[in-house]
Amino acid sequence: MSELVFFSGTMDCGKSTLALQIGHNRAARGLEGVIFTRDDRAGEGRLSSRLGLVTDAVEAEEGMDLYAYLVAHLSRGGRADYVIVDEAQFLAPVQIDQLARVVDDLDLDVFAFGITTDFRTRLFPGSQRLIELADRIEALQVEALCWCGARATHNARTVDGAMVVEGAQVVVGDVRQSAADVGYEVLCRRHHLRRMTSAAARASALSPDVLPVAPTRSGAPD
């Protein structure tokens, strides 16, 4: 029985790496898949992981009918034994519906990978629809860590090094961007609520909590 499976987690938890591994394992068994992605850090039509692995993919552009694409692919004699979708949070809800139809009508497994919430802690529409429709939801087992060492549960956006909680939901950036660019960082809930990024924590550590007090002539403080 084919399934729609949603692999979810924060940034840095190995989603794209697992997507590539699933594709590799099936290719080693003689299977062929179709890989979709959207706004990958490596550029259009690429699926990449932060470990340096990369493969070609089909860019799932806005308004693209994923079900129709696969039907056309199969009608031309193409092969598809399974479907992988990375950065699934960026898809429109209607495109998630199309993936569910791929499972039900074409009898293909669909493995979707994405983060659940944005930098404002709000659900991405694509992720919300996957939660509503998926046969299985798998939380990735590789835990991303906040700068404090706690399990990271929230994604933070930084602009010029400062955390922001307003703005467009989708702005492509990376956890390795310079401070002058849009960047992202994973945080635990406590530090996300406090807007305490690793840079802010370092700056705070450099500032003394107590100002030095000059001693009196007797050697005791006033």
Secondary structure, 3 states (H helix, E strand, C coil): CCCEEEEEECCCCCHHHHHHHHHHHHHCCCCCEEEEECCCCCCCCEEECCCCCEEECEECCCCCCHHHHHHHHHHCCCCCCEEEECCHHHCCHHHHHHHHHHHHHHCCEEEEEEECECCCCCECHHHHHHHHHCCEEEECCCCCECCCCCECCEEEEEECCEEECCCCCCCCCECCCCCCCEEEEEECHHHHHCCCCHHHHHHHHHCCCCCCCCECCCCCEC
